[in-house]
Amino acid sequence: MNVYCILEVKDGDAVATLRYFMSSWWKIFGFDMLLAPVETHDAPGVAVTVIENRAGIQAINPFAPLMPINSAALLSRLVAEKPSWKIGAIMRPCELCTFFELQKRQGWQDYPENLVLIGMDCPGTYPVPEYQQRLQSRTSQVLARESLQDAAAGGLRVQPLRTACLVCEHPAPRAADLTIGTIGVSTDQVLLLVSRDEVRHARLGLDQITDGKATEYQASHRETLVGAMSDMRAGMRRTLIENMPGAYRFNDLGSFFAWLASCNLCGKCLAACPLYELEVKGATSRRRKQPGERALLSELVHLSRWLASCSGCGMCAEDCFQQEPFSLLITSISHRIRQEMSYSPGDPEQTLPWAHS
């Protein structure tokens, strides 16, 4: 059962409050490493960074509405390289979803107890050019404050967010050890901290560094607005897909392959996807060629499995040279595949549909 606590925000500054909380938590829990978005003086303004000392926490800003990469693959490598380290990771819902899908492919039944997954509510992020343009007249902390205000209002304000964010069906994390709740929360006053269960809450020592239990209203109001935001974005996804030009409506396999034929094979979209390397490229490169093997069919099977696990992070769309509407195209295909498989990516309790085939 979830445990809801609050952090009292000092001087209306949620970023500074979170930094103080993480620094205090580092001290009592004994983290060896923290993976988190950190403010930088270089473009694009925020970078996912591996922090190996407590002082580095003073630069984190996970509320900045920018997602430069999907950090799931990086976290997966860190855990493999440092299995005995106490590692914390602050991640958006789509990154957590991808991380769980990666672990399923590596045969994990459960992740180590010394890994602490810290999810955060996500009202959405800007494309890099939009964020950098806004950064010319505001600081990253001001942009973070504006994003938190959007979260508090349930994402109702029209914003030029990335398409992947506009159609995201999971604005709140699932199965994180600790969730930083901001949707429907007055973040100039409090931050909501949601532990996955009482056992984890006690093990992580959170009672020592939080400011008491949340009220029933605070907890239920967040849950209500999370559901409303999810429904709103599902509606946006349906509308955008319905309004796509005819060239992008794949009514048959032929139209899909016709669209693929225009790709210039730069590979940037694949390089940006943390699942591609393991599911498609890794699987096909390890495949033994047997007499009469159906290589193309094998690759199509791995392609469909890749799409079934898509978290909708939209990193492929950000790096597309031809600016194709990848987020809408991929989400429309992946949703159909998942419906056929009755599969929900990012659920650590659900095994891969083909694992026992």
C-alpha positions in Angstrom: 0.0 0.0 0.0 1.3 3.4 -0.9 2.6 5.8 1.8 2.0 9.5 1.1 4.2 12.1 2.8 4.9 15.7 2.1 7.9 18.0 1.9 7.3 21.6 2.9 8.6 23.8 0.2 10.8 26.6 1.6 10.4 30.1 0.2 8.3 28.8 -2.7 11.4 27.1 -4.2 10.6 23.5 -5.0 14.0 22.9 -6.8 16.0 24.1 -3.7 13.7 22.0 -1.4 14.2 18.9 -3.5 18.0 19.4 -3.5 18.0 19.7 0.3 15.9 16.6 0.6 18.1 14.6 -1.7 21.2 15.8 0.1 19.8 14.7 3.5 18.6 11.4 2.0 22.1 10.7 0.6 23.6 11.2 4.0 21.2 8.9 5.9 20.8 6.2 3.2 24.5 6.2 2.1 24.1 6.5 -1.7 27.2 5.8 -3.8 25.8 7.3 -6.9 22.8 9.3 -8.2 21.6 9.6 -11.8 19.7 12.8 -12.3 19.1 15.8 -14.6 21.6 18.5 -13.8 21.7 22.1 -14.8 24.6 23.0 -17.2 26.0 26.1 -18.6 26.2 24.5 -22.1 23.5 23.7 -24.5 20.8 22.4 -24.2 20.8 23.5 -20.5 20.1 20.3 -18.7 22.1 17.0 -18.9 21.5 13.6 -17.4 24.5 13.2 -15.1 26.1 10.6 -12.9 26.7 12.2 -9.5 29.2 10.4 -7.3 29.5 12.9 -4.4 26.9 14.6 -2.3 27.9 18.1 -3.3 26.8 17.4 -6.8 23.2 17.3 -5.7 23.2 21.1 -5.6 23.0 21.3 -9.4 20.1 18.8 -10.0 16.9 20.1 -11.5 14.6 17.3 -12.5 11.7 19.7 -12.8 13.2 21.5 -15.8 10.9 20.7 -18.7 13.6 19.2 -20.9 14.4 15.6 -21.6 17.8 15.4 -23.5 18.0 11.6 -23.5 16.1 8.6 -22.2 18.4 7.6 -19.4 17.2 4.0 -19.0 20.1 2.4 -21.0 22.6 4.4 -19.0 21.1 3.3 -15.7 21.0 -0.3 -16.9 24.8 -0.2 -17.6 25.6 1.5 -14.3 23.7 -1.2 -12.4 25.5 -4.0 -14.3 28.9 -2.3 -13.7 28.3 -1.5 -10.0 26.1 -4.3 -8.7 27.0 -3.7 -5.1 26.7 0.1 -5.1 23.7 2.0 -3.7 22.4 3.8 -6.8 19.6 6.2 -7.0 18.0 7.4 -10.2 15.5 10.3 -10.8 13.6 9.4 -13.9 10.5 10.4 -15.8 7.7 7.8 -16.3 8.7 6.9 -19.9 12.3 6.4 -18.7 11.2 4.1 -15.9 9.0 2.2 -18.4 12.0 1.7 -20.7 14.2 0.6 -17.8 11.8 -2.2 -16.8 11.5 -3.4 -20.4 15.3 -3.5 -20.6 15.5 -5.6 -17.4 12.9 -8.0 -18.7 15.1 -8.6 -21.7 18.1 -9.3 -19.5 16.2 -11.9 -17.5 15.8 -10.0 -14.2 13.1 -11.2 -11.9 13.5 -8.1 -9.7 16.0 -5.3 -9.5 18.5 -5.2 -6.6 17.5 -3.7 -3.2 20.4 -1.3 -3.4 18.9 0.3 -6.5 16.4 3.1 -5.7 14.1 4.2 -8.5 12.8 7.7 -8.0 10.0 8.5 -10.4 8.6 12.0 -11.0 5.3 13.2 -12.3 5.8 14.7 -15.7 3.5 17.4 -17.2 5.6 17.3 -20.3 8.8 18.6 -21.8 9.8 21.0 -24.6 11.7 20.3 -27.8 15.3 21.3 -27.3 15.1 24.4 -29.6 12.0 25.6 -27.8 13.6 25.1 -24.4 16.8 27.0 -25.5 14.7 29.9 -26.8 12.9 30.2 -23.5 16.2 29.9 -21.7 17.3 33.2 -23.3 14.7 35.2 -21.2 14.4 32.9 -18.2 16.6 30.8 -16.0 16.2 27.0 -15.8 14.7 27.4 -12.3 12.0 29.7 -13.6 11.2 27.3 -16.4 11.0 24.5 -13.8 8.6 26.7 -11.7 6.4 27.3 -14.7 6.3 23.5 -15.5 5.4 22.8 -11.9 2.5 25.3 -12.2 1.3 23.4 -15.2 1.5 20.2 -13.3 -0.5 21.7 -10.4 -3.2 22.7 -12.8 -3.4 19.3 -14.4 -1.7 20.2 -17.7 -4.6 22.3 -18.9 -2.6 25.2 -20.2 -1.8 24.9 -23.9 2.0 24.5 -24.3 4.3 23.8 -27.3 5.4 20.5 -25.8 7.0 17.6 -27.6 4.4 15.5 -29.5 5.4 12.5 -27.4 4.5 14.4 -24.3 1.2 15.6 -25.7 0.1 12.0 -26.3 1.7 10.4 -23.2 -0.7 8.0 -21.5 1.3 7.7 -18.2 2.2 11.2 -16.9 2.8 9.6 -13.4 5.4 6.9 -12.7 4.4 3.2 -12.1 6.3 0.9 -9.8 8.9 3.5 -8.6 10.3 3.1 -5.1 9.5 6.7 -4.5 7.5 9.1 -6.6 7.8 12.9 -6.5 4.2 13.9 -6.9 3.5 17.3 -8.5 0.4 16.8 -10.6 -2.5 18.5 -8.7 -0.1 19.6 -6.0 0.5 23.2 -4.8 4.2 23.0 -5.4 4.9 26.4 -4.1 3.9 25.0 -0.7 4.5 21.3 -0.7 5.9 18.4 -2.7 4.1 15.0 -2.4 6.3 12.0 -1.8 4.7 8.6 -2.5 6.5 5.5 -1.4 5.6 2.3 -3.2 4.8 0.4 0.1 5.4 0.6 3.8 8.3 -1.8 3.7 10.3 0.3 1.2 9.3 3.5 3.0 10.9 2.2 6.2 13.9 0.7 4.5 14.7 3.9 2.7 14.5 5.9 6.0 12.0 8.4 4.6 10.3 9.2 7.9 13.5 10.8 9.1 13.6 13.4 6.3 10.0 14.1 5.3 7.5 16.6 7.0 4.8 14.2 8.0 2.0 12.3 6.2 0.0 13.9 3.4 -3.7 14.5 4.0 -6.3 12.3 2.3 -7.3 15.2 0.1 -3.7 15.8 -1.1 -3.4 12.2 -2.0 -6.8 11.8 -3.7 -6.6 15.1 -5.5 -3.3 14.1 -7.1 -4.7 10.7 -8.2 -7.8 12.4 -9.6 -5.8 14.9 -11.7 -3.3 12.2 -12.8 -6.3 10.2 -14.2 -7.7 13.4 -15.8 -4.4 14.2 -17.5 -4.0 10.7 -18.8 -7.5 10.8 -20.3 -6.9 14.2 -21.8 -3.7 13.0 -23.5 -5.3 9.8 -24.7 -7.9 12.0 -26.4 -5.2 14.2 -27.9 -3.5 11.1 -29.2 -6.7 9.9 -30.9 -7.3 13.4 -32.4 -3.8 13.8 -33.7 -3.7 10.4 -35.3 -7.1 10.9 -36.9 -5.9 14.2 -38.4 -2.6 12.9 -39.8 -2.2 13.3 -43.5 -3.3 10.3 -45.6 0.4 9.5 -46.4 0.9 8.6 -42.8 -2.2 6.4 -42.3 -1.0 2.9 -42.7 -4.1 1.0 -43.8 -2.1 -1.9 -45.0 1.4 -3.3 -45.0 2.2 -1.8 -48.4 1.6 1.8 -47.3 3.8 1.2 -44.3 6.7 -0.1 -46.4 6.1 2.8 -48.9 6.7 5.3 -46.1 9.8 3.4 -45.0 11.2 3.6 -48.5 11.6 7.4 -48.2 13.9 7.0 -45.1 17.5 8.0 -45.8 18.9 5.5 -43.2 20.8 8.0 -41.2 20.2 5.9 -38.1 19.7 8.8 -35.7 16.3 7.6 -34.6 17.6 4.1 -33.8 20.7 5.5 -32.0 18.4 7.6 -29.8 16.2 4.5 -28.8 17.5 2.7 -25.7 15.6 -0.5 -26.6 16.7 -0.8 -30.2 20.3 -1.9 -29.5 19.2 -4.8 -27.2 15.9 -6.0 -28.9 16.5 -5.6 -32.7 20.2 -5.0 -33.4 21.4 -7.2 -30.6 19.0 -10.0 -31.4 19.7 -10.1 -35.2 23.5 -9.7 -34.8 23.6 -12.7 -32.4 21.4 -14.8 -34.7 23.0 -17.9 -36.2 22.4 -18.2 -39.9 20.9 -21.6 -40.7 20.2 -23.1 -44.1 16.9 -21.8 -45.3 16.6 -19.3 -42.4 14.0 -16.6 -42.9 16.2 -13.6 -42.0 13.7 -11.0 -43.0 10.9 -12.7 -41.1 13.1 -12.9 -38.0 13.9 -9.2 -38.1 10.2 -8.3 -38.5 9.4 -10.4 -35.4 12.0 -8.6 -33.4 10.7 -5.3 -34.8 7.2 -6.0 -33.6 8.6 -7.0 -30.1 10.5 -3.7 -30.0 7.4 -1.7 -30.8 5.4 -3.6 -28.2 7.7 -2.4 -25.5 7.9 1.2 -26.7 7.6 3.6 -23.8 6.6 6.5 -26.0 9.5 8.7 -24.9 9.8 10.2 -28.4 13.6 10.4 -28.5 13.4 8.9 -32.1 11.3 11.9 -33.3 13.7 14.4 -31.7 16.6 13.1 -33.8 14.8 12.5 -37.2 16.7 14.3 -39.9 13.5 14.5 -42.1 11.3 15.5 -39.2 8.9 12.7 -39.7 6.0 12.5 -37.1 7.6 9.5 -35.5 5.9 9.9 -32.1 2.4 9.6 -33.7 3.4 6.9 -36.2 5.1 4.7 -33.6 2.4 5.1 -30.9 -0.3 4.2 -33.4 1.5 1.0 -34.4 2.7 0.1 -30.9 -0.8 0.6 -29.4 -2.3 -1.8 -31.9 0.4 -4.4 -31.2 0.0 -4.2 -27.5 -3.8 -4.5 -27.8 -3.3 -7.8 -29.7 -0.9 -9.0 -27.1 -2.8 -7.7 -24.1 0.5 -6.2 -22.9 1.3 -3.0 -21.0 5.0 -2.0 -21.2 6.6 -0.7 -18.0 4.7 -3.1 -15.7 7.4 -5.0 -13.8 4.8 -7.7 -12.8 4.0 -8.5 -16.4 6.3 -10.8 -18.3 7.2 -10.3 -22.0 4.4 -12.0 -24.0 6.8 -14.0 -26.1 9.1 -15.0 -23.2 7.6 -18.5 -23.0 6.8 -19.1 -26.7 
